[in-house]
Amino acid sequence: MRFGVVLFPGSNCEQDVVHAAQTLGLTAEYVWHGDTDLSGFDAVVLPGGFSYGDYIRCGAVARFSPVMAEVVRFAERGGPVLGICNGFQILTEAHLLPGALLRNTGLKFICHPQPLRVERSVCHWLDLPEGTVVDIPVNHNEGNYYCDDETLERLNANGQVVLRYCEPDGTRAPGGSAPNGALDDIAGVCNERGNVFGLMPHPERAVDPLVGTTDGRPFFTAIAKRLAEVAG
């Protein structure tokens, strides 16, 4: 199982992703943003950070990196693609995922542990039971997920909402539980096929027991198990 972790100018979470994969006994290697060959990789991860300094808007420049044309082809062939934080922003800019990430409500950077509720979805990257609550760190300034009403209806109908921000007991506050103001408390979505998944929280920071929680492990082990089963 080989994870290709794309490194853009301004990425700063790629080492966390590699460490998380290696901690779980998986192989992860860096992929330079100028590369155009993803052959040999079983899954691709777009890590967090500030690709190209977040110029224009988050992910807007990275979307045109040479590697992204191959990421699109990889995804269209059914390859698993994960975008974390800035990676999620890049996936929406590349139209691999619907919606957009706006500035946080209150226009402040947020960084703290965050309860998330697993929803029933078609996502290949996560196999936790519906209603499971995990504690995953958030660390972003533009994590306010938004889409139009028609897209939201389609996301819910197709099982594309993977994670929602919630309270510690799994409920959602009447005024919303998203610390960034995200529409319908959405923290992560996938495409209709379930192979492309984007989320704002950082599961790679919740893998090593040294940090106090290993709730992020299923975000990597589920796809590894799935791919192993497909390979026979």
C-alpha positions, -999 to +999 in steps of 0.1 A: +000+000+000+017+032-012+003+066-004+015+095-026+016+127-005+016+158-028+040+185-018+031+220-029+051+252-022+036+263+011+024+228+023+032+223+059+014+191+070+029+166+045+053+153+072+024+147+095+006+126+068+038+105+061+043+100+098+007+089+103+009+064+074+042+050+086+029+047+122+001+025+108+025+003+089+017+019+055+042+033+030+040+070+021+062+090-003+063+126-013+051+137-047+064+170-060+038+194-073+056+195-107+055+158-112+030+143-137+033+106-129+013+089-101+019+054-114+027+030-086+006+048-060-025+032-046-039+064-030-031+101-032-033+126-003-033+164-007-021+177+027-028+208+047-009+241+046-009+273+026-002+262-010+013+290-030+007+313+000-031+311-005-028+338-032-061+347-049-079+323-026-070+290-009-062+263-034-069+284-064-033+284-077-024+248-066-053+236-087-032+245-118-001+227-106+011+201-132+005+172-107-032+181-105-040+171-140-028+136-131-047+137-098-079+144-117-071+115-140-063+092-111-096+101-094-116+096-126-101+061-129-115+054-094-083+060-075-087+071-038-079+108-032-079+124+002-077+162+007-071+175+042-077+211+051-059+230+023-061+198+003-099+199+007-098+235-006-078+224-036-102+196-044-131+220-045-111+244-067-103+215-091-140+206-091-133+171-078-156+180-049-187+203-048-189+235-028-164+260-016-145+269+016-151+304+028-135+325+056-145+313+091-174+331+108-158+358+129-128+360+106-105+343+131-081+314+127-093+284+148-071+256+163-085+231+188-098+196+192-132+192+176-159+165+180-172+152+146-201+129+139-197+102+113-227+102+089-240+074+067-222+079+034-207+063+003-172+073+012-145+047+007-121+063+031-141+057+063-160+027+076-170+038+111-206+032+120-231+061+115-233+082+146-198+075+158-182+106+174-145+111+169-123+139+183-101+154+155-081+187+156-091+216+134-066+242+123-078+266+096-089+301+087-111+292+056-130+262+067-166+275+063-181+250+039-207+265+016-228+253-014-261+262-029-294+246-018-296+223-048-261+210-042-268+205-005-300+185-013-280+163-037-252+158-011-276+146+015-296+125-009-265+107-023-248+101+010-220+124+002-218+142+036-192+122+055-187+142+087-205+169+106-193+191+134-212+182+166-212+184+204-193+159+224-224+137+228-230+136+191-259+160+190-259+193+170-266+226+187-297+244+176-277+273+162-251+249+146-220+232+160-195+242+134-168+264+149-163+280+115-199+286+105-200+257+079-234+252+062-253+223+078-223+217+101-205+200+072-169+190+080-162+167+051-178+155+019-170+130-008-178+127-045-207+105-058-184+075-063-170+078-028-133+076-039-126+114-034-129+127+001-122+161+015-123+173+051-112+203+071-101+186+103-067+169+105-069+131+112-032+127+106-027+146+139-047+121+158-029+088+150+000+086+174-009+077+210+016+103+222-009+131+212-036+116+234-061+103+208-059+078+179-094+087+165-077+096+132-065+061+125-096+048+107-092+076+081-062+058+068-067+021+077-102+018+061-090+027+026-059+005+030-082-025+040-105-017+011-077-016-014-062-048-001-096-066-004-100-053-040-065-065-049-076-100-036 
